[in-house]
Amino acid sequence: DTVLELCCFGPHLRLPLPVALTSEAMRIIPSVLSTASWSNLSEDERTLLSQFLPPSSDPEASATALLSGANLHFGNPLAAFAAHLEDGMYSEPIYEERARLKRLAGMGASSLVEHTTSRVVRHIQLVRSELGLDPAPAAPSAARPPLCGYETDEEDGDVDV
């Protein structure tokens, strides 16, 4: 029986692949996707696949370079794919975590800073309260919302820490 691992290659592309392939990808993929494989394709098949090759004026030379493992602008995409597959980067849990981190990174700098600042201010207020340096944090003034979690002094507008 072949043991399969669910691999994610995008939000809508999940494929069960044999564990033997994912654990030996660096050895198997170059032997399957080779210049000999490329030369066995029909002209129509090569033309169709050429659109996915790195940009080049000569698709045949580009395919040969890619399939032979040549360095194409800071590495070889096929070798990188095989390494990522073997390292488990496409396994479902890792893919989901990478997608979550990408969503967080896309939050935008201002909302991320605001979220972090709010947590730091709450922590500082709690520590100051526990040390007896401050009374418990007061409710924000109804007249003016707090600045980054701090209260402002109504008389001079200074921030009370």
MODELLER restraints for C-alpha pairs under 7 A, 6 or more apart:
rsr = mdl.restraints
at = mdl.atoms
rsr.add(forms.Gaussian(group=physical.xy_distance, feature=features.Distance(at['CA:2:A'], at['CA:18:A']), mean=6.41, stdev=0.5))
rsr.add(forms.Gaussian(group=physical.xy_distance, feature=features.Distance(at['CA:3:A'], at['CA:18:A']), mean=5.75, stdev=0.5))
rsr.add(forms.Gaussian(group=physical.xy_distance, feature=features.Distance(at['CA:3:A'], at['CA:19:A']), mean=5.89, stdev=0.5))
rsr.add(forms.Gaussian(group=physical.xy_distance, feature=features.Distance(at['CA:4:A'], at['CA:16:A']), mean=5.59, stdev=0.5))
rsr.add(forms.Gaussian(group=physical.xy_distance, feature=features.Distance(at['CA:4:A'], at['CA:17:A']), mean=5.21, stdev=0.5))
rsr.add(forms.Gaussian(group=physical.xy_distance, feature=features.Distance(at['CA:4:A'], at['CA:18:A']), mean=4.37, stdev=0.5))
rsr.add(forms.Gaussian(group=physical.xy_distance, feature=features.Distance(at['CA:4:A'], at['CA:19:A']), mean=5.45, stdev=0.5))
rsr.add(forms.Gaussian(group=physical.xy_distance, feature=features.Distance(at['CA:5:A'], at['CA:16:A']), mean=5.27, stdev=0.5))
rsr.add(forms.Gaussian(group=physical.xy_distance, feature=features.Distance(at['CA:5:A'], at['CA:17:A']), mean=5.33, stdev=0.5))
rsr.add(forms.Gaussian(group=physical.xy_distance, feature=features.Distance(at['CA:5:A'], at['CA:18:A']), mean=6.12, stdev=0.5))
rsr.add(forms.Gaussian(group=physical.xy_distance, feature=features.Distance(at['CA:5:A'], at['CA:19:A']), mean=5.77, stdev=0.5))
rsr.add(forms.Gaussian(group=physical.xy_distance, feature=features.Distance(at['CA:6:A'], at['CA:14:A']), mean=6.51, stdev=0.5))
rsr.add(forms.Gaussian(group=physical.xy_distance, feature=features.Distance(at['CA:6:A'], at['CA:15:A']), mean=5.61, stdev=0.5))
rsr.add(forms.Gaussian(group=physical.xy_distance, feature=features.Distance(at['CA:6:A'], at['CA:16:A']), mean=4.24, stdev=0.5))
rsr.add(forms.Gaussian(group=physical.xy_distance, feature=features.Distance(at['CA:6:A'], at['CA:17:A']), mean=6.30, stdev=0.5))
rsr.add(forms.Gaussian(group=physical.xy_distance, feature=features.Distance(at['CA:6:A'], at['CA:91:A']), mean=6.20, stdev=0.5))
rsr.add(forms.Gaussian(group=physical.xy_distance, feature=features.Distance(at['CA:6:A'], at['CA:92:A']), mean=6.23, stdev=0.5))
rsr.add(forms.Gaussian(group=physical.xy_distance, feature=features.Distance(at['CA:7:A'], at['CA:14:A']), mean=5.52, stdev=0.5))
rsr.add(forms.Gaussian(group=physical.xy_distance, feature=features.Distance(at['CA:7:A'], at['CA:15:A']), mean=5.28, stdev=0.5))
rsr.add(forms.Gaussian(group=physical.xy_distance, feature=features.Distance(at['CA:7:A'], at['CA:16:A']), mean=5.96, stdev=0.5))
rsr.add(forms.Gaussian(group=physical.xy_distance, feature=features.Distance(at['CA:7:A'], at['CA:17:A']), mean=6.72, stdev=0.5))
rsr.add(forms.Gaussian(group=physical.xy_distance, feature=features.Distance(at['CA:7:A'], at['CA:90:A']), mean=5.03, stdev=0.5))
rsr.add(forms.Gaussian(group=physical.xy_distance, feature=features.Distance(at['CA:7:A'], at['CA:91:A']), mean=4.67, stdev=0.5))
rsr.add(forms.Gaussian(group=physical.xy_distance, feature=features.Distance(at['CA:7:A'], at['CA:92:A']), mean=5.76, stdev=0.5))
rsr.add(forms.Gaussian(group=physical.xy_distance, feature=features.Distance(at['CA:8:A'], at['CA:14:A']), mean=4.38, stdev=0.5))
rsr.add(forms.Gaussian(group=physical.xy_distance, feature=features.Distance(at['CA:8:A'], at['CA:15:A']), mean=6.49, stdev=0.5))
rsr.add(forms.Gaussian(group=physical.xy_distance, feature=features.Distance(at['CA:8:A'], at['CA:90:A']), mean=5.17, stdev=0.5))
rsr.add(forms.Gaussian(group=physical.xy_distance, feature=features.Distance(at['CA:8:A'], at['CA:91:A']), mean=6.18, stdev=0.5))
rsr.add(forms.Gaussian(group=physical.xy_distance, feature=features.Distance(at['CA:8:A'], at['CA:92:A']), mean=5.78, stdev=0.5))
rsr.add(forms.Gaussian(group=physical.xy_distance, feature=features.Distance(at['CA:8:A'], at['CA:95:A']), mean=6.39, stdev=0.5))
rsr.add(forms.Gaussian(group=physical.xy_distance, feature=features.Distance(at['CA:9:A'], at['CA:90:A']), mean=6.41, stdev=0.5))
rsr.add(forms.Gaussian(group=physical.xy_distance, feature=features.Distance(at['CA:21:A'], at['CA:28:A']), mean=6.85, stdev=0.5))
rsr.add(forms.Gaussian(group=physical.xy_distance, feature=features.Distance(at['CA:22:A'], at['CA:85:A']), mean=5.59, stdev=0.5))
rsr.add(forms.Gaussian(group=physical.xy_distance, feature=features.Distance(at['CA:22:A'], at['CA:86:A']), mean=4.98, stdev=0.5))
rsr.add(forms.Gaussian(group=physical.xy_distance, feature=features.Distance(at['CA:23:A'], at['CA:86:A']), mean=4.95, stdev=0.5))
rsr.add(forms.Gaussian(group=physical.xy_distance, feature=features.Distance(at['CA:24:A'], at['CA:86:A']), mean=6.27, stdev=0.5))
rsr.add(forms.Gaussian(group=physical.xy_distance, feature=features.Distance(at['CA:25:A'], at['CA:82:A']), mean=5.15, stdev=0.5))
rsr.add(forms.Gaussian(group=physical.xy_distance, feature=features.Distance(at['CA:25:A'], at['CA:83:A']), mean=6.94, stdev=0.5))
rsr.add(forms.Gaussian(group=physical.xy_distance, feature=features.Distance(at['CA:25:A'], at['CA:85:A']), mean=6.46, stdev=0.5))
rsr.add(forms.Gaussian(group=physical.xy_distance, feature=features.Distance(at['CA:25:A'], at['CA:86:A']), mean=5.34, stdev=0.5))
rsr.add(forms.Gaussian(group=physical.xy_distance, feature=features.Distance(at['CA:26:A'], at['CA:82:A']), mean=5.18, stdev=0.5))
rsr.add(forms.Gaussian(group=physical.xy_distance, feature=features.Distance(at['CA:26:A'], at['CA:83:A']), mean=5.97, stdev=0.5))
rsr.add(forms.Gaussian(group=physical.xy_distance, feature=features.Distance(at['CA:26:A'], at['CA:86:A']), mean=6.80, stdev=0.5))
rsr.add(forms.Gaussian(group=physical.xy_distance, feature=features.Distance(at['CA:29:A'], at['CA:82:A']), mean=6.61, stdev=0.5))
rsr.add(forms.Gaussian(group=physical.xy_distance, feature=features.Distance(at['CA:33:A'], at['CA:67:A']), mean=6.45, stdev=0.5))
rsr.add(forms.Gaussian(group=physical.xy_distance, feature=features.Distance(at['CA:34:A'], at['CA:67:A']), mean=5.10, stdev=0.5))
rsr.add(forms.Gaussian(group=physical.xy_distance, feature=features.Distance(at['CA:34:A'], at['CA:68:A']), mean=6.69, stdev=0.5))
rsr.add(forms.Gaussian(group=physical.xy_distance, feature=features.Distance(at['CA:35:A'], at['CA:64:A']), mean=5.89, stdev=0.5))
rsr.add(forms.Gaussian(group=physical.xy_distance, feature=features.Distance(at['CA:35:A'], at['CA:67:A']), mean=5.69, stdev=0.5))
rsr.add(forms.Gaussian(group=physical.xy_distance, feature=features.Distance(at['CA:35:A'], at['CA:68:A']), mean=6.66, stdev=0.5))
rsr.add(forms.Gaussian(group=physical.xy_distance, feature=features.Distance(at['CA:50:A'], at['CA:59:A']), mean=6.04, stdev=0.5))
rsr.add(forms.Gaussian(group=physical.xy_distance, feature=features.Distance(at['CA:53:A'], at['CA:62:A']), mean=6.76, stdev=0.5))
rsr.add(forms.Gaussian(group=physical.xy_distance, feature=features.Distance(at['CA:53:A'], at['CA:63:A']), mean=6.64, stdev=0.5))
rsr.add(forms.Gaussian(group=physical.xy_distance, feature=features.Distance(at['CA:54:A'], at['CA:62:A']), mean=6.70, stdev=0.5))
rsr.add(forms.Gaussian(group=physical.xy_distance, feature=features.Distance(at['CA:56:A'], at['CA:62:A']), mean=6.29, stdev=0.5))
rsr.add(forms.Gaussian(group=physical.xy_distance, feature=features.Distance(at['CA:66:A'], at['CA:76:A']), mean=6.52, stdev=0.5))
rsr.add(forms.Gaussian(group=physical.xy_distance, feature=features.Distance(at['CA:66:A'], at['CA:78:A']), mean=6.77, stdev=0.5))
rsr.add(forms.Gaussian(group=physical.xy_distance, feature=features.Distance(at['CA:69:A'], at['CA:76:A']), mean=6.11, stdev=0.5))
rsr.add(forms.Gaussian(group=physical.xy_distance, feature=features.Distance(at['CA:69:A'], at['CA:79:A']), mean=6.70, stdev=0.5))
rsr.add(forms.Gaussian(group=physical.xy_distance, feature=features.Distance(at['CA:70:A'], at['CA:76:A']), mean=6.23, stdev=0.5))
rsr.add(forms.Gaussian(group=physical.xy_distance, feature=features.Distance(at['CA:89:A'], at['CA:95:A']), mean=6.46, stdev=0.5))
rsr.add(forms.Gaussian(group=physical.xy_distance, feature=features.Distance(at['CA:117:A'], at['CA:148:A']), mean=6.98, stdev=0.5))
rsr.add(forms.Gaussian(group=physical.xy_distance, feature=features.Distance(at['CA:118:A'], at['CA:148:A']), mean=6.42, stdev=0.5))
rsr.add(forms.Gaussian(group=physical.xy_distance, feature=features.Distance(at['CA:118:A'], at['CA:149:A']), mean=6.25, stdev=0.5))
rsr.add(forms.Gaussian(group=physical.xy_distance, feature=features.Distance(at['CA:121:A'], at['CA:149:A']), mean=6.22, stdev=0.5))
rsr.add(forms.Gaussian(group=physical.xy_distance, feature=features.Distance(at['CA:125:A'], at['CA:137:A']), mean=6.57, stdev=0.5))
rsr.add(forms.Gaussian(group=physical.xy_distance, feature=features.Distance(at['CA:128:A'], at['CA:134:A']), mean=5.58, stdev=0.5))
rsr.add(forms.Gaussian(group=physical.xy_distance, feature=features.Distance(at['CA:129:A'], at['CA:135:A']), mean=5.69, stdev=0.5))
rsr.add(forms.Gaussian(group=physical.xy_distance, feature=features.Distance(at['CA:129:A'], at['CA:136:A']), mean=5.59, stdev=0.5))
rsr.add(forms.Gaussian(group=physical.xy_distance, feature=features.Distance(at['CA:140:A'], at['CA:146:A']), mean=5.92, stdev=0.5))
rsr.add(forms.Gaussian(group=physical.xy_distance, feature=features.Distance(at['CA:140:A'], at['CA:151:A']), mean=6.64, stdev=0.5))
rsr.add(forms.Gaussian(group=physical.xy_distance, feature=features.Distance(at['CA:146:A'], at['CA:152:A']), mean=6.65, stdev=0.5))
rsr.add(forms.Gaussian(group=physical.xy_distance, feature=features.Distance(at['CA:150:A'], at['CA:159:A']), mean=6.48, stdev=0.5))
rsr.add(forms.Gaussian(group=physical.xy_distance, feature=features.Distance(at['CA:150:A'], at['CA:160:A']), mean=6.43, stdev=0.5))
rsr.add(forms.Gaussian(group=physical.xy_distance, feature=features.Distance(at['CA:150:A'], at['CA:161:A']), mean=6.55, stdev=0.5))
rsr.add(forms.Gaussian(group=physical.xy_distance, feature=features.Distance(at['CA:151:A'], at['CA:159:A']), mean=6.04, stdev=0.5))
rsr.add(forms.Gaussian(group=physical.xy_distance, feature=features.Distance(at['CA:151:A'], at['CA:160:A']), mean=5.69, stdev=0.5))
rsr.add(forms.Gaussian(group=physical.xy_distance, feature=features.Distance(at['CA:152:A'], at['CA:158:A']), mean=5.58, stdev=0.5))
rsr.add(forms.Gaussian(group=physical.xy_distance, feature=features.Distance(at['CA:152:A'], at['CA:159:A']), mean=4.48, stdev=0.5))
rsr.add(forms.Gaussian(group=physical.xy_distance, feature=features.Distance(at['CA:152:A'], at['CA:160:A']), mean=5.78, stdev=0.5))
rsr.add(forms.Gaussian(group=physical.xy_distance, feature=features.Distance(at['CA:153:A'], at['CA:159:A']), mean=6.22, stdev=0.5))
rsr.add(forms.Gaussian(group=physical.xy_distance, feature=features.Distance(at['CA:153:A'], at['CA:160:A']), mean=6.54, stdev=0.5))
